């Protein structure tokens, strides 16, 4: 588990203790006779479930601390001038995406080709004729 810093060490030690507590509570719950000690059995199961949720929460926090779920913020600026040439500027912070190179190539290709001008739609010729 090799902690990288003191915070990771604290999280790992809490994770181990919570896991041990959950396993101990499950063991005690199944050692009780359900018929004779139903309330004790259910209480041990509730405590074990609570400790298991704590293990899951600590594992998630450890993953976040280690940076596995790093946020990525993408800011795009698009400017269209009178000649319909599109100028784009992209700023990416955080961990780069897997397809970052391909998306940058698509943006530069789109910037070199102007958008076609659409003609006014012609009025439909079908309809009722007046005589």
ZAVEX-665010 format. One record per residue (C-alpha): residue number from 1; residue in three letters; x, y, z. Coordinates in Angstrom, 1 decimal, always signed. Layout:
// ZAVEX-665010
<r seq="NUM" type="Ala" c1="X" c2="Y" c3="Z"/>
...
This chain:
// ZAVEX-665010
<r seq="1" type="Unk" c1="+0.0" c2="+0.0" c3="+0.0"/>
<r seq="2" type="Unk" c1="+3.1" c2="+2.3" c3="+0.3"/>
<r seq="3" type="Unk" c1="+1.9" c2="+5.7" c3="+1.4"/>
<r seq="4" type="Unk" c1="+3.4" c2="+8.6" c3="-0.6"/>
<r seq="5" type="Unk" c1="+2.8" c2="+11.3" c3="+2.1"/>
<r seq="6" type="Unk" c1="+1.5" c2="+11.5" c3="+5.7"/>
<r seq="7" type="Unk" c1="-2.1" c2="+12.1" c3="+4.5"/>
<r seq="8" type="Unk" c1="-2.0" c2="+8.8" c3="+2.5"/>
<r seq="9" type="Unk" c1="-0.6" c2="+7.1" c3="+5.6"/>
<r seq="10" type="Unk" c1="-3.4" c2="+8.3" c3="+7.8"/>
<r seq="11" type="Unk" c1="-6.1" c2="+7.3" c3="+5.2"/>
<r seq="12" type="Unk" c1="-4.5" c2="+3.9" c3="+4.7"/>
<r seq="13" type="Unk" c1="-4.3" c2="+3.2" c3="+8.5"/>
<r seq="14" type="Unk" c1="-8.0" c2="+4.3" c3="+8.9"/>
<r seq="15" type="Unk" c1="-8.9" c2="+2.1" c3="+6.0"/>
<r seq="16" type="Unk" c1="-7.2" c2="-1.0" c3="+7.5"/>
<r seq="17" type="Unk" c1="-8.9" c2="-0.4" c3="+10.9"/>
<r seq="18" type="Unk" c1="-12.3" c2="+0.1" c3="+9.4"/>
<r seq="19" type="Unk" c1="-12.0" c2="-3.0" c3="+7.3"/>
<r seq="20" type="Unk" c1="-10.9" c2="-5.0" c3="+10.4"/>
<r seq="21" type="Unk" c1="-13.9" c2="-3.6" c3="+12.4"/>
<r seq="22" type="Unk" c1="-16.3" c2="-4.6" c3="+9.6"/>
<r seq="23" type="Unk" c1="-15.0" c2="-8.1" c3="+9.4"/>
<r seq="24" type="Unk" c1="-15.1" c2="-8.5" c3="+13.1"/>
<r seq="25" type="Unk" c1="-18.8" c2="-7.3" c3="+13.3"/>
<r seq="26" type="Unk" c1="-19.8" c2="-9.7" c3="+10.5"/>
<r seq="27" type="Unk" c1="-18.1" c2="-12.5" c3="+12.4"/>
<r seq="28" type="Unk" c1="-19.9" c2="-11.6" c3="+15.6"/>
<r seq="29" type="Unk" c1="-23.3" c2="-11.3" c3="+13.8"/>
<r seq="30" type="Unk" c1="-23.0" c2="-14.7" c3="+12.2"/>
<r seq="31" type="Unk" c1="-21.8" c2="-16.2" c3="+15.6"/>
<r seq="32" type="Unk" c1="-25.1" c2="-15.1" c3="+17.3"/>
<r seq="33" type="Unk" c1="-28.1" c2="-17.4" c3="+17.0"/>
<r seq="34" type="Unk" c1="-30.7" c2="-15.5" c3="+15.0"/>
<r seq="35" type="Unk" c1="-33.6" c2="-17.0" c3="+16.9"/>
<r seq="36" type="Unk" c1="-32.3" c2="-16.4" c3="+20.4"/>
<r seq="37" type="Unk" c1="-30.5" c2="-13.1" c3="+19.8"/>
<r seq="38" type="Unk" c1="-32.3" c2="-11.4" c3="+16.9"/>
<r seq="39" type="Unk" c1="-31.7" c2="-7.9" c3="+18.1"/>
<r seq="40" type="Unk" c1="-28.0" c2="-8.4" c3="+18.8"/>
<r seq="41" type="Unk" c1="-27.6" c2="-10.1" c3="+15.3"/>
<r seq="42" type="Unk" c1="-29.3" c2="-7.2" c3="+13.5"/>
<r seq="43" type="Unk" c1="-27.2" c2="-4.6" c3="+15.5"/>
<r seq="44" type="Unk" c1="-24.0" c2="-6.3" c3="+14.6"/>
<r seq="45" type="Unk" c1="-25.0" c2="-6.4" c3="+10.9"/>
<r seq="46" type="Unk" c1="-25.9" c2="-2.7" c3="+11.1"/>
<r seq="47" type="Unk" c1="-22.5" c2="-1.8" c3="+12.6"/>
<r seq="48" type="Unk" c1="-20.7" c2="-4.0" c3="+10.0"/>
<r seq="49" type="Unk" c1="-22.6" c2="-2.3" c3="+7.2"/>
<r seq="50" type="Unk" c1="-21.6" c2="+1.1" c3="+8.6"/>
<r seq="51" type="Unk" c1="-18.0" c2="+0.1" c3="+8.8"/>
<r seq="52" type="Unk" c1="-18.1" c2="-1.2" c3="+5.2"/>
<r seq="53" type="Unk" c1="-19.5" c2="+2.1" c3="+4.0"/>
<r seq="54" type="Unk" c1="-16.6" c2="+3.8" c3="+5.8"/>
<r seq="55" type="Unk" c1="-14.1" c2="+1.6" c3="+4.0"/>
<r seq="56" type="Unk" c1="-15.7" c2="+2.5" c3="+0.7"/>
<r seq="57" type="Unk" c1="-15.6" c2="+6.2" c3="+1.6"/>
<r seq="58" type="Unk" c1="-12.0" c2="+6.1" c3="+2.7"/>
<r seq="59" type="Unk" c1="-11.0" c2="+4.2" c3="-0.5"/>
<r seq="60" type="Unk" c1="-12.7" c2="+6.9" c3="-2.6"/>
<r seq="61" type="Unk" c1="-10.9" c2="+9.7" c3="-0.7"/>
<r seq="62" type="Unk" c1="-7.6" c2="+7.9" c3="-1.1"/>
<r seq="63" type="Unk" c1="-8.2" c2="+7.6" c3="-4.9"/>
<r seq="64" type="Unk" c1="-9.0" c2="+11.3" c3="-5.1"/>
<r seq="65" type="Unk" c1="-5.9" c2="+12.2" c3="-3.0"/>
<r seq="66" type="Unk" c1="-3.7" c2="+10.2" c3="-5.3"/>
<r seq="67" type="Unk" c1="-5.2" c2="+12.0" c3="-8.3"/>
<r seq="68" type="Unk" c1="-6.8" c2="+9.2" c3="-10.2"/>
<r seq="69" type="Unk" c1="-10.0" c2="+11.2" c3="-10.7"/>
<r seq="70" type="Unk" c1="-8.4" c2="+14.5" c3="-11.6"/>
<r seq="71" type="Unk" c1="-10.7" c2="+17.1" c3="-13.0"/>
<r seq="72" type="Unk" c1="-10.2" c2="+18.4" c3="-16.5"/>
<r seq="73" type="Unk" c1="-11.4" c2="+21.9" c3="-17.5"/>
<r seq="74" type="Unk" c1="-11.6" c2="+22.8" c3="-21.1"/>
<r seq="75" type="Unk" c1="-12.1" c2="+26.4" c3="-22.2"/>
<r seq="76" type="Unk" c1="-12.8" c2="+27.1" c3="-25.8"/>
<r seq="77" type="Unk" c1="-12.9" c2="+30.5" c3="-27.4"/>
<r seq="78" type="Unk" c1="-14.5" c2="+30.7" c3="-30.9"/>
<r seq="79" type="Unk" c1="-14.4" c2="+33.9" c3="-33.0"/>
<r seq="80" type="Unk" c1="-16.2" c2="+34.1" c3="-36.4"/>
<r seq="81" type="Unk" c1="-15.3" c2="+37.1" c3="-38.6"/>
<r seq="82" type="Unk" c1="-17.0" c2="+38.5" c3="-41.6"/>
<r seq="83" type="Unk" c1="-15.3" c2="+36.2" c3="-44.0"/>
<r seq="84" type="Unk" c1="-16.6" c2="+33.2" c3="-42.0"/>
<r seq="85" type="Unk" c1="-13.1" c2="+32.1" c3="-41.0"/>
<r seq="86" type="Unk" c1="-13.3" c2="+30.4" c3="-37.6"/>
<r seq="87" type="Unk" c1="-10.5" c2="+31.0" c3="-35.1"/>
<r seq="88" type="Unk" c1="-10.4" c2="+28.7" c3="-32.1"/>
<r seq="89" type="Unk" c1="-8.3" c2="+28.8" c3="-29.0"/>
<r seq="90" type="Unk" c1="-8.3" c2="+25.9" c3="-26.5"/>
<r seq="91" type="Unk" c1="-7.0" c2="+25.9" c3="-22.9"/>
<r seq="92" type="Unk" c1="-6.9" c2="+22.6" c3="-21.1"/>
<r seq="93" type="Unk" c1="-6.0" c2="+22.2" c3="-17.4"/>
<r seq="94" type="Unk" c1="-5.6" c2="+19.0" c3="-15.6"/>
<r seq="95" type="Unk" c1="-4.8" c2="+15.6" c3="-16.9"/>
<r seq="96" type="Unk" c1="-4.9" c2="+15.5" c3="-20.8"/>
<r seq="97" type="Unk" c1="-7.5" c2="+13.4" c3="-22.4"/>
<r seq="98" type="Unk" c1="-6.6" c2="+10.3" c3="-24.4"/>
<r seq="99" type="Unk" c1="-7.8" c2="+11.8" c3="-27.7"/>
<r seq="100" type="Unk" c1="-6.5" c2="+15.3" c3="-27.1"/>
<r seq="101" type="Unk" c1="-4.2" c2="+15.1" c3="-30.2"/>
<r seq="102" type="Unk" c1="-7.0" c2="+14.0" c3="-32.5"/>
<r seq="103" type="Unk" c1="-9.4" c2="+16.7" c3="-31.2"/>
<r seq="104" type="Unk" c1="-6.8" c2="+19.4" c3="-31.7"/>
<r seq="105" type="Unk" c1="-6.2" c2="+18.2" c3="-35.3"/>
<r seq="106" type="Unk" c1="-10.0" c2="+18.3" c3="-35.9"/>
<r seq="107" type="Unk" c1="-10.1" c2="+21.9" c3="-34.6"/>
<r seq="108" type="Unk" c1="-7.2" c2="+23.1" c3="-36.8"/>
<r seq="109" type="Unk" c1="-8.8" c2="+21.4" c3="-39.9"/>
<r seq="110" type="Unk" c1="-12.1" c2="+23.1" c3="-39.2"/>
<r seq="111" type="Unk" c1="-10.3" c2="+26.5" c3="-38.8"/>
<r seq="112" type="Unk" c1="-8.7" c2="+26.3" c3="-42.2"/>
<r seq="113" type="Unk" c1="-12.0" c2="+25.5" c3="-44.1"/>
<r seq="114" type="Unk" c1="-14.6" c2="+28.3" c3="-44.1"/>
<r seq="115" type="Unk" c1="-18.2" c2="+27.3" c3="-43.6"/>
<r seq="116" type="Unk" c1="-20.3" c2="+27.3" c3="-46.8"/>
<r seq="117" type="Unk" c1="-22.9" c2="+30.0" c3="-47.2"/>
<r seq="118" type="Unk" c1="-26.4" c2="+28.8" c3="-47.2"/>
<r seq="119" type="Unk" c1="-28.8" c2="+30.1" c3="-49.8"/>
<r seq="120" type="Unk" c1="-32.2" c2="+31.5" c3="-49.0"/>
<r seq="121" type="Unk" c1="-34.7" c2="+28.6" c3="-49.1"/>
<r seq="122" type="Unk" c1="-36.9" c2="+28.8" c3="-52.1"/>
<r seq="123" type="Unk" c1="-40.7" c2="+29.0" c3="-51.6"/>
<r seq="124" type="Unk" c1="-42.5" c2="+25.7" c3="-52.1"/>
<r seq="125" type="Unk" c1="-44.2" c2="+25.5" c3="-55.5"/>
<r seq="126" type="Unk" c1="-46.7" c2="+22.9" c3="-54.6"/>
<r seq="127" type="Unk" c1="-50.1" c2="+23.9" c3="-53.2"/>
<r seq="128" type="Unk" c1="-53.6" c2="+24.9" c3="-54.2"/>
<r seq="129" type="Unk" c1="-53.9" c2="+26.8" c3="-57.5"/>
<r seq="130" type="Unk" c1="-56.4" c2="+29.6" c3="-57.7"/>
<r seq="131" type="Unk" c1="-58.3" c2="+30.0" c3="-60.9"/>
